[in-house]
Amino acid sequence: MYDYKKTVIFNYGAIGINLLTGFILFPLIIKYLGIEKLGIFGLFYSIKSIFDMGMGWLTGGITKNLIKYKYLKNNIFTISFIVNILYGFIVFLFFLLYGYINDLFFISALFGFGTLLNFIIVPYSELLISQLRQYQVAFFRFLQQSLFLILSISLFLFNKKLSQIFLGYLISAILTFFLYYSYIKYKNLNIKLVFKNFFSILKKLFFLDSLKYFMNAVSTQLLLQIDILLISYLYGNKSAGVYLIIFKIPNTLIMLGWRLSEPFQAIVAKEIKQNKEKIFNDFRKLEKNIFLLSLMAGIGYLIFGKYILELWIGDDNIPNIHYMYIIPSLVILFSIMQRLYLSINFYTKRLEIVTKLQFIEIFFKVIFIIFFFDYFKELAPIVGWMVGFLFTIWIYRKNSLEVFENG
């Protein structure tokens, strides 16, 4: 049986640790290495996020089929394990090449190897989620973030180089992998590699069930990462660093809000056919609660955002940009609600509509980055996102209600 409260608590814990890590690392990087290095730090994670969507789409299909076809558990796990290792190795080679070209080879190697290990972890998390052990996945996520916090800050203070942070990232990935592996063994989940019907199942996962998850992963990751990638490319790493300062706290609040509704998507998929009325009532309660929390988060940032930034990085490092508190506050509200409606559709055929809506928001972001950067500066993509929501947010909700109406 799913444990919603445990999942939310550990997800919140992981994001809380991530927030604390940012609060500590960002000013340290600015103080000792400069805003340009902060831009490079953020760029690496944005590139990783783009690569994540390469497997994120498959994860949705894998999890759905692990839930649906329990007797093929080992076959599906084998496919995910092999594909993630191969893909992770390709990503590792990319970071090596990127580092060689840009004279960042050592930090690229550390980051690339840590990313490879994180891809190897994915099949284990899919297996646990399919058994409604989301709370265990959330717990391991919390542990990994905690390890990264301790290791990255300790190593950076010992030797003030960007490579020390990425070394902490690598070590935390290694330890988390062994935690997953040990837990699977301890619970005796009887996982083994089975290659029977490998290619026929792989074809189904890739070309039938998972295409919509691929497109949704593309839209989600581009929505989150197009900002820093385009700003870094068009306006330089220093502007990318400024953007990270502006949007770090709002983005963290958004991620907190997203975690609230994340466990609900597997619950809807598993029980809507048998308990539609109950699940709909649960949705209405959840919608009301998440709206109130998102409203509080948006208003809270509007009122206290300036003071938090002053406390965090000092008044001298805060960008002077018009509307840099009110626009992110609105985006916080819209985005948290958007994610709730997406979670309702995630394992349904209506996911394609949500994906199209996200591409509309991406379009507005790109337009504002290219054509309105001189006026809004590094706030431009956030303004574009807010304008996009004015066209899409009501469609998100209508689309979710139709899931309950049509099953």
C-alpha positions in Angstrom: 0.0 0.0 0.0 1.3 3.5 -0.8 2.5 5.7 1.9 1.7 9.2 0.7 2.8 11.1 3.8 6.3 9.4 4.0 6.8 10.2 0.3 6.0 13.8 0.7 8.1 14.1 3.9 11.2 12.6 2.3 10.7 14.6 -1.0 10.4 17.7 1.1 13.5 16.7 3.0 15.5 16.2 -0.2 14.4 19.5 -1.7 15.1 21.2 1.7 18.6 19.8 1.6 19.0 20.9 -2.0 17.9 24.4 -1.0 20.4 24.5 1.9 23.1 23.3 -0.4 22.4 26.1 -2.8 22.2 28.6 0.0 25.7 27.6 1.1 27.4 26.8 -2.3 26.2 29.8 -4.3 27.7 32.5 -2.1 30.9 30.5 -1.6 31.3 30.1 -5.4 30.6 33.8 -5.9 33.1 34.8 -3.2 36.0 32.6 -4.1 35.5 31.9 -7.8 33.2 34.6 -9.2 29.8 34.8 -10.9 31.2 33.3 -14.1 32.1 30.1 -12.3 28.6 30.0 -10.8 27.3 30.2 -14.4 29.5 27.2 -15.4 28.3 25.3 -12.3 24.7 25.9 -13.3 25.4 25.1 -17.0 26.7 21.6 -16.1 23.5 20.8 -14.2 21.4 22.1 -17.0 23.2 20.0 -19.6 22.7 17.0 -17.3 19.0 17.8 -17.1 18.7 17.8 -20.9 20.4 14.4 -21.0 18.0 13.2 -18.2 15.1 13.6 -20.5 16.7 11.1 -22.9 15.9 8.4 -20.4 13.1 10.2 -18.5 10.6 9.4 -21.2 11.5 5.7 -21.0 11.1 5.7 -17.2 7.4 6.6 -17.5 6.9 3.6 -19.9 9.0 1.3 -17.8 7.1 2.1 -14.6 3.7 1.8 -16.2 4.6 -1.6 -17.6 6.1 -2.8 -14.3 2.8 -2.0 -12.7 0.7 -3.6 -15.5 2.8 -6.7 -16.3 4.1 -8.0 -13.0 5.0 -11.4 -14.5 7.4 -9.6 -16.8 9.2 -7.8 -14.0 12.6 -9.2 -14.6 12.4 -8.8 -18.4 11.4 -5.1 -18.1 14.0 -4.5 -15.4 16.7 -6.0 -17.6 15.8 -3.7 -20.5 15.9 -0.6 -18.3 19.2 -1.7 -16.8 21.0 -2.3 -20.1 19.6 0.8 -21.8 20.4 3.1 -18.9 24.0 1.8 -18.6 24.6 2.3 -22.4 23.0 5.7 -22.4 24.9 6.8 -19.2 28.2 5.8 -20.8 27.3 8.0 -23.9 26.6 10.9 -21.6 29.9 10.3 -19.8 31.8 10.4 -23.1 30.0 13.6 -24.0 31.2 15.3 -20.8 34.7 14.1 -21.4 34.7 15.6 -24.9 33.0 18.8 -23.7 35.7 19.2 -21.0 38.5 18.5 -23.4 37.3 21.2 -25.9 36.6 23.8 -23.2 39.7 23.1 -21.0 37.5 21.7 -18.2 38.5 18.0 -18.6 38.9 17.1 -14.9 35.7 18.6 -13.6 33.8 17.2 -16.7 35.2 13.7 -16.0 34.0 13.8 -12.3 30.6 15.1 -13.2 30.2 12.7 -16.1 31.0 9.7 -14.1 28.7 10.7 -11.3 25.9 11.2 -13.9 26.6 7.7 -15.3 26.1 6.2 -11.9 22.8 8.1 -11.5 21.6 6.5 -14.7 22.5 3.1 -13.3 20.3 3.8 -10.3 17.2 4.6 -12.4 16.1 0.9 -12.9 16.1 0.3 -9.2 13.9 3.4 -8.5 11.5 2.4 -11.3 11.1 -1.0 -9.7 10.4 0.4 -6.2 7.9 3.0 -7.6 6.0 0.3 -9.5 5.5 -1.5 -6.1 4.2 1.8 -4.6 7.4 2.2 -2.6 7.7 5.8 -3.6 8.6 6.7 0.0 11.7 4.5 -0.3 12.8 6.2 -3.5 12.1 9.6 -1.9 14.2 8.5 1.2 17.2 7.5 -1.0 16.9 10.8 -2.8 17.0 12.6 0.5 20.1 10.6 1.6 21.8 11.4 -1.7 21.1 15.1 -1.4 22.4 15.0 2.2 25.6 13.3 1.2 26.1 15.8 -1.5 25.6 18.7 0.9 28.1 17.4 3.4 30.7 16.2 0.9 30.6 19.1 -1.6 30.8 21.9 1.0 33.5 20.1 3.1 35.7 19.4 0.0 35.2 22.9 -1.4 36.2 24.5 1.9 39.3 22.3 2.0 40.3 23.2 -1.5 38.4 26.0 -3.1 37.9 24.6 -6.6 34.8 23.7 -8.6 36.2 20.2 -9.0 35.8 19.6 -5.3 32.0 20.2 -5.6 31.8 17.7 -8.5 33.9 15.2 -6.5 31.2 15.4 -3.8 28.6 14.8 -6.5 30.4 11.7 -7.7 31.0 10.2 -4.2 27.3 10.7 -3.2 26.2 8.9 -6.4 28.5 5.9 -5.6 27.2 5.6 -2.1 23.5 5.9 -3.2 24.0 3.2 -5.8 25.2 0.8 -3.1 22.2 1.8 -0.9 19.8 0.9 -3.6 21.5 -2.3 -4.4 21.7 -3.4 -0.7 18.0 -2.5 -0.2 16.9 -4.6 -3.1 18.9 -7.6 -1.8 17.7 -7.1 1.8 14.0 -7.0 0.7 14.6 -10.1 -1.4 12.8 -8.7 -4.4 14.2 -11.5 -6.6 15.5 -9.3 -9.4 17.6 -10.9 -12.0 18.6 -10.2 -15.6 16.4 -12.0 -18.1 17.1 -11.6 -21.8 14.1 -13.6 -23.1 12.0 -11.6 -25.6 14.4 -8.7 -25.0 13.9 -7.0 -28.4 10.2 -7.5 -28.7 9.6 -6.0 -25.3 12.1 -3.2 -26.0 10.2 -2.4 -29.2 7.0 -2.1 -27.2 8.5 0.1 -24.6 10.3 2.4 -27.0 7.9 2.8 -29.9 4.5 2.1 -28.4 4.1 3.0 -24.7 7.0 5.4 -24.2 6.9 7.9 -27.1 4.4 10.2 -25.3 6.7 10.1 -22.2 9.6 11.0 -24.4 7.8 14.1 -25.7 6.7 15.0 -22.2 10.2 14.7 -20.9 11.5 16.9 -23.7 8.9 19.6 -23.0 9.4 19.4 -19.2 13.2 19.6 -19.3 13.3 22.3 -22.0 10.8 24.3 -20.0 13.1 24.1 -17.0 16.5 24.4 -18.7 16.1 26.5 -21.9 16.6 29.6 -19.8 20.1 29.1 -18.7 21.2 27.3 -21.9 20.0 30.1 -24.1 21.2 32.9 -21.8 24.6 31.3 -21.5 24.9 30.9 -25.2 23.6 34.3 -26.2 24.7 36.5 -23.4 27.6 34.7 -21.6 28.2 32.7 -18.4 28.1 35.8 -16.2 24.5 36.5 -17.3 23.8 32.8 -16.7 25.1 33.3 -13.1 22.8 36.3 -12.6 19.8 34.3 -13.8 20.7 31.5 -11.3 20.7 34.1 -8.5 17.3 35.5 -9.6 15.5 32.2 -10.0 17.2 29.8 -7.5 14.8 30.4 -4.7 11.6 30.6 -6.8 12.7 27.4 -8.6 13.2 25.7 -5.3 9.7 26.7 -4.2 8.3 25.4 -7.4 10.1 22.0 -7.0 8.7 21.8 -3.5 5.2 22.3 -4.9 5.8 19.8 -7.6 6.7 17.1 -5.1 3.3 17.6 -3.4 1.5 16.1 -6.4 4.1 13.7 -7.7 3.0 10.6 -5.7 -0.6 11.1 -6.9 0.1 10.2 -10.5 0.9 6.5 -9.7 -2.2 6.4 -7.4 -4.5 7.7 -10.2 -3.0 5.1 -12.7 -3.5 2.2 -10.3 -7.0 3.0 -8.9 -9.0 5.2 -11.1 -10.7 2.3 -12.8 -11.9 0.8 -9.6 -12.3 3.8 -7.3 -13.0 6.7 -9.7 -15.3 8.6 -7.3 -12.9 8.3 -4.3 -9.9 9.3 -6.4 -11.8 12.3 -7.8 -12.7 13.4 -4.2 -9.1 13.0 -3.2 -8.1 15.1 -6.2 -10.5 18.0 -5.2 -9.1 18.0 -1.7 -5.6 17.9 -2.9 -6.3 20.7 -5.5 -7.6 23.0 -2.8 -4.7 22.3 -0.4 -2.1 22.8 -3.1 -3.7 26.0 -4.3 -3.6 27.5 -0.8 0.1 26.4 -0.3 1.1 27.7 -3.7 -0.6 31.0 -3.0 1.2 31.2 0.3 4.5 30.4 -1.4 4.0 33.1 -4.0 3.0 35.8 -1.6 5.8 34.7 0.8 8.4 35.2 -1.9 6.9 38.5 -3.0 7.2 39.8 0.6 10.4 38.2 1.8 12.3 37.4 -1.4 14.5 40.6 -1.2 15.4 39.9 2.4 16.2 36.3 1.7 18.6 37.3 -1.1 20.3 39.8 1.1 20.8 37.2 3.8 21.9 34.7 1.3 24.4 36.4 -1.0 24.7 39.9 0.4 23.1 43.2 -0.9 26.1 43.9 -3.2 25.5 40.7 -5.3 21.7 41.2 -5.8 20.8 42.1 -9.4 18.9 45.4 -9.9 16.1 44.3 -12.2 12.6 45.5 -12.4 9.7 43.1 -11.3 12.2 40.5 -10.1 10.0 39.5 -7.2 6.4 39.9 -8.4 6.9 38.0 -11.7 8.5 34.9 -10.1 5.8 35.0 -7.4 3.1 34.6 -10.0 5.1 31.8 -11.8 5.4 30.0 -8.5 1.6 29.9 -8.2 0.9 28.9 -11.8 3.6 26.3 -12.0 2.7 24.4 -8.8 -0.9 24.1 -10.0 0.3 23.1 -13.5 2.2 20.2 -12.0 -0.8 18.9 -10.1 -2.9 18.8 -13.3 0.0 17.2 -15.2 0.2 14.4 -12.5 -3.5 13.5 -13.1 -2.7 13.0 -16.8 0.7 11.4 -16.6 -0.4 7.8 -17.1 -3.3 8.6 -19.4 -3.7 9.2 -23.1 -4.4 12.9 -22.4 -0.7 13.4 -21.5 -0.1 14.5 -25.1 -2.3 17.6 -24.5 -0.2 18.6 -21.5 2.9 18.2 -23.5 1.7 20.6 -26.2 0.8 23.1 -23.5 4.3 23.0 -22.2 5.7 23.6 -25.6 3.6 26.7 -25.8 5.2 28.0 -22.6 8.7 27.1 -24.0 7.8 29.2 -27.1 7.0 32.2 -24.9 10.2 31.8 -22.9 12.4 31.7 -26.1 10.6 34.7 -27.6 11.2 36.8 -24.4 14.9 35.7 -24.1 15.6 36.6 -27.7 13.5 39.7 -28.2 12.9 41.2 -24.8 16.2 40.6 -23.0 17.3 44.3 -23.3 14.2 45.3 -21.3 13.7 42.5 -18.8 17.4 41.4 -18.6 17.9 38.0 -17.0 14.2 38.0 -15.9 13.1 37.7 -19.5 12.4 33.9 -19.6 10.4 34.1 -16.3 8.3 36.9 -17.8 7.8 34.7 -20.9 6.7 31.7 -18.7 4.2 33.9 -16.9 2.7 35.2 -20.1 2.5 31.6 -21.4 0.5 30.5 -18.4 -2.1 33.1 -19.1 -3.0 31.0 -22.2 -2.5 27.5 -20.8 -3.4 27.2 -17.1 -7.2 26.9 -17.6 -6.7 24.2 -20.3 -4.5 22.2 -17.8 -7.4 22.0 -15.3 -10.1 21.3 -18.0 -7.9 18.4 -19.3 -7.5 16.9 -15.8 -11.3 17.0 -15.1 -11.9 15.1 -18.3 -9.7 12.3 -17.1 -12.2 11.7 -14.3 -15.2 12.1 -16.6 -14.0 9.7 -19.2 -11.8 7.3 -17.1 
